[in-house]
């Protein structure tokens, strides 16, 4: 059995290489807690433009939290994001873009008004989120239009059905009159 030593050697090499496997990504629940990126510590719950080293990390973390958060969390965070600073307005846009459809218009307005004020490193991410939001708005509009067209078609179908029923009733009445005339003519 010359395969046995080779299998043992292969298994040993495989097990010894485990330290070279990538470490698992940070869990979503700890994403808002302190994270080290080189020498900077990224722990901002609300994103800003101040810490350039943590800029993308903080905004992506906030975007994910906004997507996963429930309505109560969004409303509480929205209150904390009051103000006219461009970073607050853009953070509100991120937050509102994951709210209900009625909030999407406001989010789009905020993105479009303040995207240019974001640091250049952050603009591609914000532009991507804006494009994704516009895509959802467009699909929601198409769905609404489709529902309206379907409702209109159903109403027209109902009207046609009622009209056909009325015509069928008149046809029956005419047929009965014709039969009556034919019976009279036969009896004469």
C-alpha positions in Angstrom: 0.0 0.0 0.0 2.1 2.9 -1.3 -0.8 5.3 -1.4 -1.1 5.4 2.4 2.0 7.5 3.1 1.0 9.9 0.3 -2.5 10.3 1.8 -1.1 10.9 5.3 1.3 13.5 3.8 -1.5 15.2 1.8 -3.8 15.3 4.9 -1.0 16.8 7.0 -0.2 19.5 4.4 -3.9 20.3 4.1 -4.4 20.7 7.8 -1.2 22.7 8.2 -2.4 25.2 5.7 -5.5 26.2 7.6 -3.8 29.3 9.0 -3.6 30.7 5.5 -7.4 30.6 5.0 -9.0 34.1 5.1 -10.5 35.1 8.4 -14.3 35.4 8.5 -15.8 38.8 7.8 -17.1 40.9 10.7 -20.6 40.0 11.9 -23.4 42.4 11.0 -24.3 43.0 14.6 -20.8 44.2 15.5 -20.4 46.4 12.4 -21.4 49.6 14.2 -18.8 48.9 16.9 -15.2 49.9 16.8 -13.3 48.5 13.8 -9.6 49.1 13.2 -8.5 50.1 9.7 -4.8 50.4 10.0 -4.1 53.2 12.5 -7.6 54.6 12.4 -10.5 53.4 14.6 -13.8 53.4 12.7 -16.6 53.6 15.2 -18.9 56.3 14.0 -22.6 55.2 14.2 -23.6 58.2 12.1 -21.4 58.7 9.1 -19.6 62.0 8.4 -16.9 63.4 6.2 -14.3 64.0 8.9 -12.3 60.7 9.1 -11.0 60.1 5.6 -9.5 56.7 6.5 -12.9 55.5 7.7 -15.0 57.3 5.2 -16.1 54.3 3.0 -16.3 52.0 6.0 -18.6 54.3 8.0 -20.9 55.0 5.1 -21.2 51.4 4.0 -21.8 50.3 7.6 -24.5 53.0 7.9 -26.0 52.0 4.5 -26.2 48.3 5.7 -27.7 49.3 9.0 -30.3 51.5 7.2 -31.2 48.6 5.0 -31.6 46.1 7.8 -33.1 48.5 10.4 -36.8 48.5 11.1 -39.1 51.5 11.0 -38.6 52.5 14.6 -34.8 52.5 14.2 -35.1 54.6 11.0 -37.4 57.1 12.7 -35.1 57.4 15.7 -32.0 57.8 13.5 -33.7 60.3 11.2 -34.3 62.5 14.3 -30.6 62.3 15.1 -29.7 63.3 11.6 -31.5 66.7 11.7 -29.6 69.6 10.4 -28.5 71.3 7.2 -24.9 69.9 7.0 -24.3 68.1 3.7 -23.2 65.0 5.4 -26.4 64.9 7.5 -28.5 65.5 4.4 -26.8 62.7 2.5 -27.1 60.3 5.5 -30.8 61.1 5.6 -30.9 60.3 1.9 -29.3 56.9 2.6 -31.8 56.3 5.5 -34.9 57.4 3.5 -33.9 55.3 0.5 -34.6 52.2 2.6 -37.9 53.5 4.0 -41.2 53.3 2.4 -42.0 54.3 -1.2 -43.3 57.6 0.0 -39.8 58.5 1.3 -38.0 57.5 -1.9 -38.8 60.9 -3.6 -37.3 62.8 -0.7 -34.2 60.6 -0.7 -33.7 61.1 -4.4 -34.0 64.9 -4.0 -31.4 64.9 -1.2 -29.0 62.7 -3.1 -29.2 64.9 -6.2 -28.9 68.2 -4.2 -25.9 67.2 -2.1 -24.0 64.4 -3.9 -21.5 66.9 -5.4 -20.6 68.1 -1.8 -19.4 64.6 -0.7 -15.7 63.8 -0.8 -14.6 62.4 -4.2 -13.8 59.0 -2.6 -17.4 58.7 -1.5 -19.2 60.0 -4.6 -19.1 56.7 -6.5 -20.8 54.9 -3.7 -23.4 57.5 -3.2 -24.0 57.7 -7.0 -24.5 53.9 -7.0 -27.0 54.1 -4.2 -28.8 56.9 -6.0 -28.9 54.8 -9.2 -30.2 51.8 -7.3 -32.9 54.0 -5.7 -33.9 55.4 -9.1 -34.2 51.9 -10.4 -36.5 50.9 -7.5 -38.6 54.1 -8.1 -38.9 53.3 -11.8 -40.0 49.7 -11.1 -42.5 50.9 -8.5 -43.9 53.4 -11.0 -44.2 50.7 -13.7 -45.9 48.4 -11.2 -48.4 51.1 -10.3 -49.0 51.9 -14.0 -49.5 48.2 -14.7 -52.0 47.9 -11.8 -53.9 50.9 -13.1 -54.0 49.4 -16.6 -55.1 46.1 -15.2 -57.8 47.8 -13.1 -59.0 49.8 -16.2 -59.0 46.6 -18.3 -61.0 44.8 -15.7 -63.5 47.6 -15.5 -63.8 47.7 -19.3 -64.2 43.9 -19.2 -67.0 44.2 -16.7 -68.7 46.8 -18.8 -68.4 44.6 -21.9 -69.7 41.6 -20.0 -72.7 43.6 -18.8 -73.3 44.9 -22.4 -73.1 41.3 -23.8 -75.5 40.1 -21.1 -77.9 42.9 -22.0 -77.6 42.0 -25.8 -78.1 38.3 -25.0 -81.3 39.2 -23.1 -82.6 41.4 -26.0 -81.7 38.6 -28.4 -83.8 36.1 -26.3 -86.7 38.6 -26.3 -86.4 39.0 -30.1 -86.3 35.3 -30.6 -89.4 34.9 -28.4 -91.2 37.5 -30.4 -90.2 35.9 -33.7 -91.3 32.5 -32.4 -94.6 34.0 -31.4 -95.1 35.6 -34.9 -94.2 32.3 -36.5 -96.7 30.4 -34.4 -99.4 32.9 -35.3 -98.6 32.5 -39.0 -98.8 28.7 -38.8 -102.1 28.8 -37.0 -103.7 31.1 -39.5 
